[in-house]
Amino acid sequence: MVKVFKTDVKNTRLAKKIQTELSKLIPGSFVTIDLEDCDKVLRVQANRVCSTTVMELLKKKKVKGEIMNW
């Protein structure tokens, strides 16, 4: 399962922190943040991805985020 989020992550340092923390919160996940994309797209791939967990972490880091539906 892959969940995709639009964010306002501003720099590589913050992106790496978010990736590390999400990887710990969602075991076996693969997390990427594309800072080159205008939507600063966060992708979380895992067997199960809880959107609430992702959104809570973003809020904790003072990052705006929203689920992207296709």
C-alpha positions in Angstrom: 0.0 0.0 0.0 1.2 3.5 -0.8 -0.2 6.7 0.7 0.8 10.0 -0.8 0.7 13.4 1.1 1.2 17.0 -0.1 3.4 18.8 2.5 5.2 22.0 3.0 8.5 20.5 4.2 11.1 23.2 3.6 14.5 21.5 3.8 16.5 18.3 3.7 17.2 18.2 7.4 13.5 18.2 8.3 12.7 15.7 5.6 15.3 13.3 6.9 13.9 13.6 10.5 10.4 12.9 9.2 11.6 9.9 7.2 13.5 8.5 10.2 10.6 8.9 12.6 8.0 7.5 10.2 10.2 4.5 9.5 10.2 3.8 13.3 6.5 4.4 13.7 5.6 2.2 10.7 7.9 -0.9 10.8 8.9 -2.2 7.3 8.0 1.1 5.6 9.7 2.9 2.8 9.4 6.7 3.2 10.4 9.3 0.7 9.9 13.1 0.4 10.4 14.7 -2.9 11.6 18.3 -2.2 12.0 19.0 -5.9 8.2 18.6 -6.5 6.1 21.7 -6.0 3.9 19.7 -3.6 6.8 18.4 -1.5 5.3 14.9 -1.9 5.6 12.5 1.0 5.2 8.8 0.0 4.8 6.1 2.6 4.9 2.5 1.3 4.1 -0.4 3.7 1.8 -3.3 4.3 -0.4 -1.0 6.4 -0.2 2.8 6.5 -2.3 4.8 9.0 -2.9 8.2 7.6 -3.6 9.5 11.2 -0.1 8.4 12.3 1.5 10.3 9.4 -0.6 13.4 9.9 0.1 13.5 13.7 3.8 13.3 13.1 3.6 16.1 10.5 1.6 18.3 12.9 4.2 17.6 15.7 6.9 18.8 13.3 4.8 21.9 12.4 4.5 20.7 8.8 1.3 21.2 6.9 0.1 18.0 5.2 -2.9 16.6 3.4 -3.7 13.3 1.8 -3.5 13.4 -2.0 -6.3 11.4 -3.6 -6.1 10.4 -7.2 
